């Protein structure tokens, strides 16, 4: 999908925030609606009818909840509505799944449902969910993400923020949440998803941050769908002109809070943008696949030195390395990466080296072959680029053969959309992968005319192994 210049700039900036650990998501009802959950208007429809009101004629839905409580002197039906509408066994959306795979340490939401928690659980990440003040005092061990549910949780409907009185008292009853959100809005870049900016609690926080920091606010982003003549919301020119004028005024007002509106034509565009964010983030992580029982026609020392230098240069160019201790390859990958990191620890970080050793014994009711397959699927999914070196082993008769594990890692990498870079001069599996790519380059690269000539140089034996390092880096920087 081709993006506008505004969206391109945002994607690059947000990927940088992800790399720096300073990106966050604020999720509104619009994120969960595609999964089948209702919005506030639908939630209040029956409640309004009981009061003799038409929800379609009302804009202050918080007051409707308050009127209901005033008339009944309890909120039992409100609680039952939350349970009825948000406890369905509903699958999370693609947007939820993408968000769960991104390295985001905190999620804020006004939603009651548990789709976000489920999405993180499905990718084996530990979520520390906070929906009461007391929960803010405790830290869940080994957590990967904190999910702040500002308005409560479906499993505790009586405590959910619903009525006008609760909103009015929120700055007292939930001051800790406001303080925490204020701190994150100062230190992180937020992407608001499915949010209408009509929530009084968020308005409270944003307005006070605006007053406190004025021109020094951090930049945040939200998506705004352009109005289209003749759609359900704009049946005629007069309505279209009115809605467009009002939308422009709202977009301009959000600038006061440091929120930049990103214009989209369709809500499906959001999924494509999130996919591209994930894709570009992953391309900063390189999986190095390889094993070597022999290094012919090179010596052991020059081969290990090549791997060392390659790994060091990858880190120097601000990429991350994922490695699984491939036989006679993994140690040099680790040493090269650490050589760079420890030589300048203020510039490079240990986070740039992710080590995932292969399981060595069967466990959890799975045999070793199954464990290795699961391991490969998991480790390769963390990267966007896969480099293949050597790839040979001894078979049961002590013959040197292609390493089928390296071939399998190539297959998984291609299935997951990773850019595959074999170094064919190292022979064996790496050469076999190269030959396969040459048969159908368009199946592996979006810009094969730029990539294949460099790959062919990597196959050329007229230069040394170390000379290939600059070619690999050149190739990485041409990847699209």
Protein Blocks (a to p, Z undefined) as FASTA:
>chain_A
ZZdfklmmmmmmmmmmmmnopaccdddfklmmmnopacfklmmmmmmmmnopafklpcbl
mlmmmmmmmmnopaklmmmmmmmmmmcccdddfklmmmmmpccfbdcdfbfblklmmmmm
mnopacdddfbfklmmpccehiabdcddfkbpfklmmlpcfbfmlmmmmmmmmmmmmmmm
mmmmmmpccddehiahlafklmmmmmmmmmmnmmmcccdddddddddehiaklmbfklmm
mmmmmmmmmmmmmmmnopacdddfbfklmmmmmmmmmmmmmmmpccdddddfbfcfbdfk
lmmmmmmmmmmmmmmnopacddehighklmmmmmmmmmmmmmmmmlpcfklpccddddfb
deehiafklmmmmmmmmmmmmpmbdcdeehiaddfkopacddfklmmmmmmmmmnopacd
ddfkngpjlmmmmmmmmmmmmlmbcblmlmmmmmmmmmpckbcfklmmmmmmmmmmmpZZ
